[in-house]
């Protein structure tokens, strides 16, 4: 099995290539390309949220808890939150991920369970899509796919490391437990696929919601910026 350092190295290399591709081939801005590359690198740690070891879970949760509020700045701005409200919301998100989310993974997941799967990778991308609305849909999808890519890199490395070539070609027992669509637990399968379905449903209509919020906010700001009429004498 690939260790923590190998996973972050692999996802970082792929993230650099993905960021370069976006800037060079898809006309993304340098900032968007760098952010997408960083998201891919960090997402290479996400599958280890179900790790039995404390180190991957602690390091991954700290990264995610610190980065998620920053990615939600545009969401907070669209909702018309003040700077103080943004800071409060960011703290709530951090605490929710760092403690509530971590406790959930400790209690209800097992290593190489359904969190190590294709639908889990897709769900991680949909979560990223929901938390970080962007000025254009293409940029939003580009950044969200970076999360999926980093997740998939981790799963792929787990499968590669499950092949023993030292003493002849041999597949370890862990082979096939990462890049999968279904696991051994019917309950875990149902939960992950239900999560994916719910996130997909909300994501399909979210861009329309964001557009309506932005239009309303724009009208409110235009109204507030108008000078007050002078009273008749």
Residue pairs with C-beta under 8 A, 6 or more apart in sequence:
1 158
1 161
1 162
1 174
2 10
2 157
2 158
2 160
2 161
4 45
4 48
4 55
4 56
4 59
6 157
6 161
7 44
7 45
7 48
7 153
7 154
7 157
8 41
8 44
8 45
10 44
10 153
10 154
10 157
11 40
11 41
11 42
11 43
11 44
11 45
11 150
11 153
11 154
12 37
12 40
12 41
12 44
14 40
14 44
14 149
14 150
14 153
15 36
15 37
15 38
15 39
15 40
15 41
15 44
15 146
15 149
15 150
16 37
18 36
18 37
18 40
18 146
18 149
19 33
19 34
19 35
19 36
19 37
19 38
19 40
19 146
20 33
20 37
22 28
22 32
22 33
22 36
22 142
23 29
23 30
23 32
23 33
26 138
26 142
28 36
28 139
28 142
32 139
32 142
32 143
35 143
36 142
36 143
36 146
37 146
39 128
39 143
39 146
39 147
39 150
40 146
40 147
40 149
40 150
40 153
41 150
42 63
42 64
42 67
42 150
43 124
43 146
43 147
43 148
43 149
43 150
43 151
43 154
44 150
44 151
44 153
44 154
45 56
45 59
45 60
45 63
45 154
46 60
46 64
46 124
46 147
46 150
46 151
46 154
47 115
47 116
47 120
47 121
47 151
47 154
47 155
47 158
47 178
48 56
48 57
48 60
48 154
49 56
49 57
49 60
49 61
49 102
49 105
49 109
49 115
50 105
50 109
50 110
50 111
50 112
50 113
50 115
50 116
51 57
51 111
52 110
52 111
57 102
57 105
57 106
61 97
61 98
61 101
61 102
62 98
64 97
65 93
65 94
65 97
65 98
65 101
66 94
68 93
68 94
68 97
68 131
69 89
69 90
69 91
69 93
69 94
70 90
71 128
71 131
71 132
72 89
72 90
72 93
72 131
72 132
73 86
74 132
74 133
74 134
75 131
75 132
75 133
76 85
76 86
76 89
76 90
77 86
78 133
78 210
78 213
78 214
78 217
79 213
80 217
80 220
81 89
105 115
109 115
109 188
112 158
112 174
112 177
112 178
113 183
113 185
113 188
114 120
114 182
114 183
114 185
114 188
114 189
114 191
114 192
115 192
116 155
116 158
116 177
116 178
116 180
117 155
117 178
117 179
117 180
117 181
117 182
117 183
117 192
118 152
118 155
118 179
118 180
118 181
119 181
119 192
119 193
119 195
119 196
120 151
120 192
120 196
121 148
121 151
121 152
121 155
122 148
122 196
123 192
123 195
123 196
123 199
124 147
124 148
124 151
125 144
125 145
125 147
125 148
125 151
126 144
126 196
126 199
126 200
126 203
127 147
127 199
128 143
128 144
128 146
128 147
129 140
129 141
129 144
129 203
129 206
130 199
130 202
130 203
130 206
132 140
132 143
132 144
133 140
133 206
133 207
133 210
134 140
134 143
137 207
140 207
152 179
154 178
155 178
155 179
156 178
156 179
158 174
158 177
158 178
158 179
159 175
159 176
159 178
159 179
162 171
162 172
162 174
162 175
162 176
162 177
162 178
163 169
163 170
163 171
163 172
163 175
164 170
164 171
164 172
177 183
182 189
183 189
